[in-house]
Amino acid sequence: MVAETNSVVQMMIQRGIKPDTITYSSLMDGYCLPGEMDEANKVFDLMISKGSMVDVHSFSILINGYCKSKQVDKAKKIFKEMCRMELVPDTVTYTTLIDGLCKTGRIKEAEKLFSEMQGCGQVPDVQTYTVLLDGLCNNQQLSRAVELLKEMESNKLELDIVVCSVVIGGFC
């Protein structure tokens, strides 16, 4: 499917139809889903070379792809590049990278990024907390997970079934 999509984008370019950020981002996402990160990067580079505006969403697609491929250091590099370009990571971007760090056992880095996120004015949502809670529970840091759960309550975030299941699973 991605090959066909790429063919359509090439046809667009040949016919003078300029693909936009959404077009390139969709194609990048198509390559990221099966873990074809080299191809996703080529599309990202093409996007820049053709003068399309890269945005937080396009960077987040690459970050997610690298995290899902267990290439968290590359995801962090992309994250830093985004910040150097003065693009402000959103909650989704932070949550994606925190999840990648947690799933590779890098809990201290995940917690540091969680703090940086808040320091930059981004407010963690239930999903962000859930990702970090899951990472803490999976890495036997249950006392810290309970602290985070209390923080959620004090921040008036709703403890839904997913949050409760994560914590219960951590204690079992």
Backbone as CSV, one residue per row, in Angstrom:
resi,resn,N_x,N_y,N_z,CA_x,CA_y,CA_z,C_x,C_y,C_z
1,MET,0.811,-1.209,0.000,0.000,0.000,0.000,0.847,1.263,0.000
2,VAL,1.941,1.249,0.773,2.779,2.438,0.853,3.425,2.724,-0.490
3,ALA,3.836,1.675,-1.191,4.454,1.860,-2.505,3.479,2.552,-3.462
4,GLU,2.213,2.153,-3.404,1.206,2.775,-4.260,0.997,4.236,-3.884
5,THR,0.997,4.486,-2.591,0.826,5.863,-2.112,2.001,6.718,-2.564
6,ASN,3.198,6.162,-2.449,4.387,6.888,-2.893,4.303,7.188,-4.382
7,SER,3.790,6.246,-5.155,3.624,6.454,-6.595,2.667,7.615,-6.871
8,VAL,1.619,7.703,-6.089,0.656,8.798,-6.263,1.337,10.140,-5.951
9,VAL,2.131,10.176,-4.900,2.840,11.416,-4.546,3.801,11.801,-5.670
10,GLN,4.530,10.833,-6.206,5.451,11.109,-7.318,4.683,11.617,-8.544
11,MET,3.520,11.036,-8.799,2.690,11.477,-9.908,2.222,12.921,-9.681
12,MET,1.866,13.226,-8.451,1.450,14.594,-8.114,2.563,15.577,-8.462
13,ILE,3.776,15.243,-8.039,4.922,16.122,-8.271,5.152,16.298,-9.773
14,GLN,5.098,15.200,-10.527,5.297,15.253,-11.980,4.261,16.122,-12.678
15,ARG,3.052,16.146,-12.147,1.975,16.914,-12.766,1.881,18.342,-12.235
16,GLY,2.841,18.692,-11.393,2.868,20.060,-10.892,1.958,20.309,-9.703
17,ILE,1.438,19.251,-9.129,0.613,19.382,-7.926,1.546,19.249,-6.734
18,LYS,1.602,20.294,-5.947,2.557,20.308,-4.846,1.964,19.606,-3.615
19,PRO,2.565,18.458,-3.219,2.108,17.807,-1.989,2.310,18.755,-0.806
20,ASP,1.403,18.700,0.146,1.536,19.564,1.309,2.014,18.760,2.524
21,THR,2.079,19.424,3.644,2.551,18.795,4.876,1.720,17.568,5.222
22,ILE,0.416,17.654,5.013,-0.469,16.530,5.331,-0.161,15.336,4.420
23,THR,0.065,15.599,3.153,0.394,14.525,2.208,1.673,13.815,2.635
24,TYR,2.726,14.598,2.867,4.005,14.003,3.261,3.901,13.288,4.616
25,SER,3.185,13.882,5.546,3.035,13.265,6.869,2.300,11.933,6.783
26,SER,1.292,11.881,5.934,0.556,10.624,5.739,1.464,9.545,5.165
27,LEU,2.287,9.928,4.217,3.216,8.975,3.613,4.263,8.519,4.640
28,MET,4.769,9.453,5.437,5.716,9.086,6.496,5.088,8.097,7.459
29,ASP,3.863,8.365,7.848,3.167,7.478,8.782,3.008,6.086,8.176
30,GLY,2.734,6.033,6.894,2.619,4.742,6.214,3.904,3.939,6.280
31,TYR,5.034,4.606,6.184,6.322,3.914,6.309,6.647,3.581,7.767
32,CYS,6.245,4.430,8.683,6.545,4.194,10.099,5.783,2.991,10.655
33,LEU,4.558,2.805,10.229,3.741,1.714,10.778,4.417,0.348,10.676
34,PRO,4.998,-0.009,9.514,5.701,-1.296,9.462,7.174,-1.197,9.892
35,GLY,7.584,-0.024,10.394,8.955,0.141,10.890,9.978,0.473,9.817
36,GLU,9.528,0.960,8.679,10.448,1.330,7.598,10.937,2.764,7.804
37,MET,11.775,2.916,8.819,12.175,4.253,9.247,13.096,4.961,8.253
38,ASP,13.922,4.218,7.529,14.779,4.853,6.522,13.929,5.510,5.447
39,GLU,12.872,4.815,5.041,11.966,5.370,4.027,11.199,6.572,4.579
40,ALA,10.770,6.477,5.827,10.062,7.606,6.455,10.964,8.833,6.508
41,ASN,12.235,8.621,6.822,13.182,9.737,6.858,13.409,10.336,5.478
42,LYS,13.432,9.494,4.462,13.588,10.002,3.095,12.425,10.929,2.743
43,VAL,11.217,10.525,3.129,10.044,11.368,2.867,10.161,12.679,3.635
44,PHE,10.606,12.598,4.885,10.781,13.803,5.704,11.787,14.750,5.041
45,ASP,12.908,14.200,4.584,13.925,15.010,3.903,13.388,15.602,2.608
46,LEU,12.614,14.806,1.870,11.993,15.287,0.632,11.039,16.437,0.935
47,MET,10.289,16.271,1.983,9.331,17.291,2.422,10.048,18.628,2.646
48,ILE,11.178,18.562,3.337,11.950,19.781,3.616,12.540,20.340,2.326
49,SER,13.111,19.460,1.497,13.750,19.924,0.255,12.758,20.554,-0.715
50,LYS,11.506,20.127,-0.649,10.476,20.678,-1.530,9.820,21.927,-0.948
51,GLY,10.296,22.341,0.233,9.795,23.582,0.816,8.516,23.462,1.614
52,SER,8.089,22.250,1.900,6.894,22.089,2.736,7.258,22.400,4.176
53,MET,6.320,22.959,4.875,6.531,23.287,6.275,6.439,22.027,7.125
54,VAL,7.502,21.755,7.874,7.419,20.661,8.833,6.746,21.225,10.080
55,ASP,5.967,20.382,10.732,5.264,20.831,11.924,5.424,19.805,13.039
56,VAL,4.845,20.098,14.171,4.939,19.203,15.329,4.392,17.822,14.973
57,HIS,3.314,17.796,14.222,2.698,16.519,13.851,3.650,15.668,13.020
58,SER,4.329,16.266,12.041,5.237,15.483,11.206,6.420,14.964,12.017
59,PHE,6.924,15.760,12.940,7.990,15.290,13.817,7.469,14.175,14.730
60,SER,6.259,14.333,15.234,5.685,13.330,16.137,5.519,11.981,15.449
61,ILE,5.218,12.001,14.167,5.100,10.752,13.408,6.434,10.012,13.412
62,LEU,7.521,10.736,13.160,8.844,10.097,13.172,9.217,9.625,14.569
63,ILE,8.950,10.441,15.567,9.251,10.056,16.946,8.502,8.782,17.312
64,ASN,7.232,8.714,16.958,6.434,7.525,17.235,6.995,6.306,16.497
65,GLY,7.352,6.488,15.251,7.919,5.378,14.477,9.185,4.831,15.098
66,TYR,10.066,5.724,15.506,11.309,5.281,16.143,11.041,4.611,17.480
67,CYS,10.125,5.146,18.256,9.795,4.522,19.548,9.217,3.129,19.346
68,LYS,8.307,2.987,18.406,7.702,1.675,18.138,8.742,0.681,17.625
69,SER,9.790,1.182,16.968,10.870,0.331,16.459,11.965,0.125,17.501
70,LYS,11.704,0.588,18.719,12.660,0.458,19.833,13.976,1.194,19.560
71,GLN,13.895,2.273,18.778,15.057,3.110,18.483,14.869,4.463,19.184
72,VAL,14.820,4.395,20.499,14.464,5.567,21.294,15.516,6.665,21.202
73,ASP,16.781,6.292,21.070,17.815,7.328,20.948,17.610,8.157,19.677
74,LYS,17.198,7.506,18.603,16.897,8.244,17.363,15.657,9.117,17.555
75,ALA,14.687,8.606,18.302,13.485,9.400,18.594,13.874,10.646,19.389
76,LYS,14.758,10.480,20.366,15.214,11.621,21.164,15.957,12.637,20.293
77,LYS,16.720,12.141,19.344,17.449,13.030,18.425,16.465,13.855,17.591
78,ILE,15.427,13.209,17.097,14.397,13.908,16.321,13.691,14.938,17.200
79,PHE,13.408,14.559,18.445,12.770,15.461,19.401,13.636,16.712,19.606
80,LYS,14.928,16.524,19.788,15.842,17.658,19.987,15.917,18.529,18.738
81,GLU,15.914,17.887,17.570,15.931,18.635,16.304,14.684,19.508,16.187
82,MET,13.546,18.956,16.571,12.288,19.699,16.535,12.385,20.932,17.429
83,CYS,12.927,20.741,18.618,13.067,21.860,19.555,14.045,22.909,19.030
84,ARG,15.135,22.453,18.381,16.102,23.390,17.787,15.444,24.252,16.711
85,MET,14.441,23.686,16.045,13.716,24.429,15.010,12.640,25.326,15.619
86,GLU,12.646,25.400,16.952,11.715,26.233,17.715,10.264,25.815,17.550
87,LEU,10.060,24.532,17.291,8.706,23.978,17.304,8.460,23.469,18.720
88,VAL,7.295,23.753,19.248,6.979,23.397,20.632,6.289,22.032,20.656
89,PRO,6.939,21.046,21.296,6.309,19.731,21.388,4.978,19.831,22.128
90,ASP,3.989,19.085,21.652,2.693,19.074,22.332,2.601,17.864,23.256
91,THR,1.471,17.724,23.889,1.274,16.627,24.836,1.436,15.276,24.154
92,VAL,0.957,15.152,22.934,1.078,13.892,22.198,2.550,13.549,21.964
93,THR,3.334,14.529,21.569,4.757,14.300,21.314,5.462,13.838,22.580
94,TYR,5.225,14.555,23.670,5.840,14.167,24.942,5.393,12.767,25.363
95,THR,4.108,12.505,25.278,3.582,11.207,25.705,4.192,10.079,24.879
96,THR,4.335,10.301,23.596,4.921,9.291,22.707,6.344,8.961,23.128
97,LEU,7.141,9.990,23.387,8.533,9.758,23.767,8.632,9.166,25.175
98,ILE,7.791,9.612,26.086,7.767,9.031,27.436,7.428,7.551,27.342
99,ASP,6.458,7.197,26.506,6.084,5.801,26.318,7.255,4.989,25.772
100,GLY,7.949,5.521,24.786,9.108,4.830,24.217,10.190,4.595,25.262
101,LEU,10.436,5.614,26.075,11.433,5.472,27.133,11.001,4.414,28.149
102,CYS,9.744,4.442,28.540,9.245,3.453,29.513,9.335,2.039,28.966
103,LYS,8.967,1.855,27.721,8.949,0.514,27.140,10.344,-0.059,26.918
104,THR,11.353,0.796,26.993,12.732,0.308,26.888,13.422,0.334,28.253
105,GLY,12.620,0.493,29.314,13.149,0.423,30.675,13.895,1.655,31.150
106,ARG,13.746,2.755,30.442,14.476,3.984,30.775,13.563,4.922,31.579
107,ILE,13.173,4.442,32.741,12.178,5.127,33.569,12.678,6.475,34.068
108,LYS,13.920,6.553,34.504,14.452,7.833,35.014,14.385,8.902,33.924
109,GLU,14.743,8.536,32.705,14.661,9.480,31.584,13.215,9.871,31.306
110,ALA,12.319,8.903,31.409,10.896,9.180,31.185,10.380,10.162,32.226
111,GLU,10.752,9.942,33.482,10.311,10.848,34.544,10.910,12.242,34.366
112,LYS,12.157,12.297,33.934,12.807,13.593,33.688,12.075,14.339,32.567
113,LEU,11.739,13.629,31.495,11.011,14.246,30.383,9.626,14.698,30.834
114,PHE,8.984,13.905,31.670,7.674,14.257,32.231,7.776,15.586,32.991
115,SER,8.828,15.745,33.784,9.052,16.998,34.531,9.351,18.159,33.593
116,GLU,10.190,17.902,32.578,10.511,18.941,31.593,9.248,19.402,30.874
117,MET,8.398,18.447,30.566,7.132,18.748,29.895,6.337,19.763,30.706
118,GLN,6.209,19.491,31.984,5.470,20.393,32.856,6.171,21.737,32.986
119,GLY,7.504,21.712,33.044,8.280,22.946,33.138,8.136,23.830,31.913
120,CYS,7.830,23.207,30.776,7.641,23.957,29.524,6.204,24.427,29.339
121,GLY,5.366,24.150,30.332,3.987,24.607,30.253,3.013,23.632,29.618
122,GLN,3.487,22.449,29.244,2.588,21.442,28.689,1.960,20.673,29.851
123,VAL,0.664,20.547,29.841,-0.056,19.883,30.920,-0.269,18.417,30.544
124,PRO,0.284,17.497,31.356,0.063,16.074,31.063,-1.415,15.725,31.181
125,ASP,-1.891,14.916,30.258,-3.279,14.468,30.322,-3.330,13.055,30.907
126,VAL,-4.510,12.481,30.952,-4.683,11.143,31.520,-3.798,10.136,30.781
127,GLN,-3.718,10.265,29.469,-2.900,9.343,28.671,-1.427,9.433,29.072
128,THR,-0.932,10.640,29.271,0.466,10.815,29.659,0.733,10.147,31.006
129,TYR,-0.143,10.420,31.959,0.000,9.795,33.273,-0.085,8.275,33.171
130,THR,-1.002,7.771,32.374,-1.191,6.329,32.241,0.066,5.662,31.678
131,VAL,0.657,6.279,30.683,1.881,5.754,30.081,2.994,5.675,31.125
132,LEU,3.155,6.744,31.884,4.200,6.753,32.910,3.875,5.777,34.037
133,LEU,2.625,5.719,34.441,2.212,4.746,35.460,2.522,3.321,35.013
134,ASP,2.199,3.015,33.778,2.453,1.692,33.230,3.953,1.383,33.261
135,GLY,4.758,2.351,32.866,6.208,2.165,32.891,6.724,1.929,34.299
136,LEU,6.216,2.701,35.244,6.639,2.537,36.638,6.229,1.158,37.163
137,CYS,4.995,0.772,36.901,4.507,-0.530,37.379,5.278,-1.680,36.744
138,ASN,5.541,-1.587,35.458,6.267,-2.656,34.768,7.722,-2.759,35.190
139,ASN,8.222,-1.706,35.820,9.607,-1.701,36.287,9.680,-1.722,37.813
140,GLN,8.628,-2.254,38.427,8.556,-2.485,39.871,8.827,-1.239,40.718
141,GLN,8.396,-0.103,40.238,8.535,1.130,41.001,7.146,1.538,41.505
142,LEU,6.592,0.664,42.320,5.195,0.797,42.735,4.970,1.980,43.667
143,SER,5.928,2.290,44.542,5.722,3.434,45.438,5.670,4.730,44.634
144,ARG,6.505,4.825,43.619,6.473,6.011,42.755,5.167,6.053,41.960
145,ALA,4.669,4.900,41.554,3.391,4.835,40.829,2.254,5.344,41.703
146,VAL,2.266,4.976,42.979,1.224,5.445,43.905,1.315,6.961,44.073
147,GLU,2.537,7.486,44.157,2.718,8.948,44.241,2.133,9.633,43.011
148,LEU,2.402,9.060,41.851,1.901,9.634,40.600,0.374,9.569,40.545
149,LEU,-0.183,8.487,41.046,-1.641,8.343,41.106,-2.248,9.438,41.987
150,LYS,-1.603,9.711,43.108,-2.067,10.776,44.001,-1.937,12.141,43.328
151,GLU,-0.877,12.316,42.557,-0.694,13.565,41.814,-1.829,13.760,40.813
152,MET,-2.217,12.680,40.156,-3.347,12.745,39.219,-4.607,13.213,39.936
153,GLU,-4.854,12.614,41.094,-6.053,12.987,41.853,-5.999,14.451,42.270
154,SER,-4.830,14.906,42.729,-4.713,16.299,43.166,-4.844,17.272,41.989
155,ASN,-4.515,16.795,40.789,-4.669,17.621,39.583,-6.060,17.482,38.969
156,LYS,-6.949,16.790,39.687,-8.349,16.628,39.279,-8.510,15.879,37.952
157,LEU,-7.577,14.948,37.690,-7.709,14.109,36.499,-8.521,12.877,36.858
158,GLU,-9.379,12.487,35.949,-10.263,11.358,36.202,-9.489,10.047,36.105
159,LEU,-9.620,9.235,37.140,-9.002,7.913,37.138,-9.951,6.956,36.443
160,ASP,-9.699,6.710,35.162,-10.594,5.846,34.399,-10.213,4.375,34.560
161,ILE,-10.934,3.520,33.872,-10.725,2.076,33.982,-9.324,1.675,33.543
162,VAL,-8.766,2.364,32.563,-7.423,2.032,32.064,-6.392,2.341,33.143
163,VAL,-6.490,3.508,33.770,-5.553,3.893,34.830,-5.620,2.883,35.967
164,CYS,-6.823,2.575,36.392,-6.993,1.634,37.512,-6.469,0.247,37.150
165,SER,-6.699,-0.196,35.912,-6.211,-1.508,35.472,-4.695,-1.558,35.457
166,VAL,-4.069,-0.470,35.033,-2.607,-0.404,35.014,-2.057,-0.563,36.415
167,VAL,-2.627,0.185,37.355,-2.134,0.151,38.743,-2.415,-1.218,39.370
168,ILE,-3.616,-1.729,39.171,-3.946,-3.058,39.721,-2.991,-4.109,39.158
169,GLY,-2.747,-4.036,37.847,-1.817,-4.970,37.217,-0.414,-4.865,37.785
170,GLY,-0.011,-3.661,38.150,1.301,-3.460,38.746,1.463,-4.112,40.096
171,PHE,0.367,-4.186,40.845,0.421,-4.777,42.164,0.205,-6.288,42.173
172,CYS,-0.221,-6.829,41.037,-0.485,-8.283,40.984,0.736,-9.055,40.532
